[in-house]
Amino acid sequence: MVTGSSSKPQQRRGDTRQRIQDVALELIAEQGYEKTSLREISERLGVTKAALYYHFKTKEDIVVSLFEDLMTPIDELIAWAKEQPSTLETKREILTRYGTALTNAAPLFRFMQENQAQMRELSIGEDFKHRMKDLLDHLLPENVTMTNRVRCFSALFSMHAGMFVLKDVEGDLEEKRKAILEVATDLVTQAHKS
């Protein structure tokens, strides 16, 4: 009986943490990072500020936690890529896996796009930039020209910006995701044929 009851609060804590992240991201998308306060987040959630502080001390802590959650699958992908042969097939698989990691991160990329000044100030901005450089390094051909470097960088950028830019374009979400992946794959493939 005691064992069962102790596991339920842990589940609720996890749910509350996710709800806080979701509401914070929603409010930041509506009114911007600077104009969003912890008080507004707690009010929208219907919890006290003390309950919010239990999970996150600052608004920056919430945003950092969102990026840490996003970076876990990216770190796993980079670790996987390091163990693979540097073939075009591996690079295509990197893009496919990266696309999967990004599927639920569209609101976070919207945050990055609309809050670029805060991204430079937050600790996660530099961390994210380093991970993107690592990922790009795994996509580059062996003897890379500047044009092919731009192709590979553009492949990653198109994956980041694609869902944000296409959100208001009519069409199925999965169809958009596949089109973005196809364009990114074409760019990397072309970089390896040049």
C-alpha positions in Angstrom: 0.0 0.0 0.0 2.8 2.5 1.0 4.8 1.6 -2.1 1.9 2.2 -4.5 1.0 5.6 -2.9 4.7 6.8 -3.1 4.8 6.2 -6.8 1.7 8.3 -7.5 3.1 11.6 -6.3 6.2 11.1 -8.5 3.9 10.6 -11.5 2.0 13.8 -10.6 5.3 15.7 -10.2 6.3 14.7 -13.7 2.9 15.7 -15.1 3.1 19.0 -13.2 6.6 19.7 -14.6 5.4 19.1 -18.1 2.3 21.2 -17.6 4.4 24.1 -16.3 6.7 23.8 -19.4 3.7 23.7 -21.8 2.0 26.7 -20.2 5.2 28.7 -20.0 5.9 28.0 -23.7 2.4 28.9 -24.6 2.5 32.2 -22.7 5.9 33.1 -24.1 4.6 32.4 -27.6 1.6 34.7 -26.9 3.4 37.7 -25.3 7.2 37.2 -25.5 9.8 36.0 -23.0 10.3 39.4 -21.2 6.5 40.0 -20.7 5.8 36.6 -19.2 6.1 36.3 -15.5 6.1 33.3 -13.1 2.9 34.8 -11.5 1.1 34.5 -14.9 2.4 31.0 -15.4 1.1 29.9 -12.0 -2.2 31.7 -12.5 -2.8 30.0 -15.9 -1.9 26.6 -14.3 -4.2 27.3 -11.3 -1.4 26.7 -8.8 0.3 28.9 -6.2 3.7 30.4 -7.0 5.1 28.2 -4.2 3.9 25.1 -6.1 5.6 26.5 -9.2 8.8 27.2 -7.2 8.9 23.6 -6.1 9.7 22.6 -9.7 11.3 25.8 -11.1 12.9 28.8 -9.3 12.9 31.1 -12.4 11.5 31.5 -15.8 15.0 30.8 -17.2 15.0 27.5 -15.4 11.8 26.5 -17.2 13.2 27.5 -20.6 16.5 25.7 -19.9 14.5 22.6 -18.9 12.7 22.6 -22.2 15.9 22.8 -24.1 17.6 20.1 -22.0 14.6 17.8 -22.8 15.1 18.6 -26.5 18.9 18.1 -26.3 18.7 14.6 -24.9 17.7 13.0 -28.2 20.1 15.3 -30.1 22.9 14.2 -27.8 21.9 10.5 -28.3 21.9 11.1 -32.1 25.4 12.7 -32.0 26.7 9.8 -30.0 25.2 7.4 -32.4 26.6 9.3 -35.4 30.1 9.1 -33.9 29.9 5.3 -34.0 28.8 5.1 -37.6 30.8 5.0 -40.8 30.9 8.4 -42.6 28.7 7.3 -45.5 25.9 9.1 -47.3 23.5 6.5 -46.0 24.5 7.3 -42.4 24.0 11.0 -43.1 20.6 10.4 -44.5 19.8 8.4 -41.4 21.1 11.3 -39.2 18.6 13.6 -40.9 15.7 11.1 -40.5 16.5 10.7 -36.8 16.9 14.4 -36.4 13.5 15.0 -38.0 12.0 12.6 -35.5 13.6 14.5 -32.6 12.2 17.8 -33.9 8.7 16.6 -34.4 7.5 17.7 -31.0 9.9 20.7 -30.7 8.2 23.1 -33.1 7.0 25.4 -30.3 10.5 25.5 -29.0 11.9 26.5 -32.4 9.3 29.2 -32.5 10.5 30.5 -29.2 14.1 30.6 -30.5 13.0 32.4 -33.6 10.9 35.0 -31.8 13.2 35.5 -28.8 16.7 35.6 -30.4 18.0 38.2 -27.9 17.1 36.1 -24.9 18.6 33.0 -26.6 21.9 34.8 -26.7 21.6 35.6 -23.0 20.4 32.2 -21.8 22.9 29.5 -21.0 21.3 27.1 -23.4 21.9 29.3 -26.5 25.6 28.5 -26.6 25.0 24.9 -25.7 22.5 24.5 -28.6 24.9 26.2 -31.0 27.7 23.7 -30.1 25.3 20.7 -30.6 24.3 22.1 -34.1 28.0 22.4 -35.0 28.6 18.8 -33.9 25.6 17.6 -35.9 26.7 19.6 -39.0 30.2 18.1 -38.7 28.6 14.6 -39.1 26.8 15.7 -42.2 29.7 17.3 -44.1 31.5 15.4 -46.9 35.1 14.5 -46.4 36.6 17.1 -48.8 34.2 19.9 -48.1 33.9 23.1 -50.2 32.2 26.2 -48.9 29.3 25.6 -51.2 28.8 22.1 -49.8 29.2 23.4 -46.2 26.4 25.8 -47.0 24.3 23.0 -48.4 24.7 20.9 -45.3 24.0 23.8 -43.0 21.0 24.7 -45.1 19.7 21.2 -44.7 19.7 21.6 -40.9 18.3 25.1 -41.0 15.5 23.9 -43.3 14.6 21.3 -40.8 14.5 23.8 -37.9 12.6 26.5 -39.8 10.4 24.3 -42.0 7.6 23.5 -39.6 7.6 27.0 -38.2 7.4 28.6 -41.7 4.9 26.0 -43.0 2.5 26.1 -40.0 0.1 28.3 -41.8 0.4 26.6 -45.2 -2.5 24.3 -46.0 -1.7 20.6 -45.8 -1.2 17.6 -43.7 1.4 17.9 -40.9 3.0 14.5 -41.8 3.2 15.6 -45.5 5.0 18.8 -44.5 7.4 16.9 -42.3 8.2 14.5 -45.2 8.7 17.3 -47.6 11.1 19.1 -45.3 13.1 15.9 -44.8 13.2 15.3 -48.5 14.6 18.8 -49.1 17.2 18.4 -46.4 18.2 15.0 -47.7 18.5 16.4 -51.2 20.8 19.1 -50.0 23.1 16.7 -48.2 23.1 14.3 -51.1 24.0 17.0 -53.5 26.9 18.1 -51.2 28.3 14.6 -51.4 28.0 14.4 -55.2 29.9 17.6 -55.8 
